[in-house]
């Protein structure tokens, strides 16, 4: 076989193996087409990075491509196991709680009352950071405000909640537990 330019070789490799590789990766990803396509793309990227050392016959590369794809899939699977699951934003009222039901209801009502007393900007800041579990930069981006403004709103919102709970005669341990449970 004559030596083809790297771009031509890569095109031949892609055309020869993309369909079969995608079909196999769809099985490995339990039908998740986006994940399978990402794995195919990463496999082809690795082939492109090694194009100079790969066999010049594109048809002989299938075992190598499957080995690379399998290793990438395993690495991604393992990486997902070390990260917490991503969740959809759910209404706070639908989140499941653990513990004493009556205590939880009381704690939830106390926090709801304290949150209701806040201004909308302060409440939105607390919800984004503490309930939606976003970082300050992420929450500032969602709210469309500078990070410093968000930090200030968080400070004053937490201070207002503490004052409200102190007025209700609640101790600081319950204040922290109530914020976690909500």
Secondary structure, DSSP 8 states (H G I E B T S, - for coil): -----HHHHHHHHHHHHHHHHHHHHHHHTTT-HHHHHHHHHHHHHHHHHTTTTS-S-GGGGHHHHHHHHHHHHHHHHHHHHHS--------GGGS---S-HHHHHHHHHHHHHHHHTS-HHHHHHHIIIIIS---HHHHHHHHTS-HHHHHHHHHHHHHHHHHHHHHTT--HHHHHHHHHH-
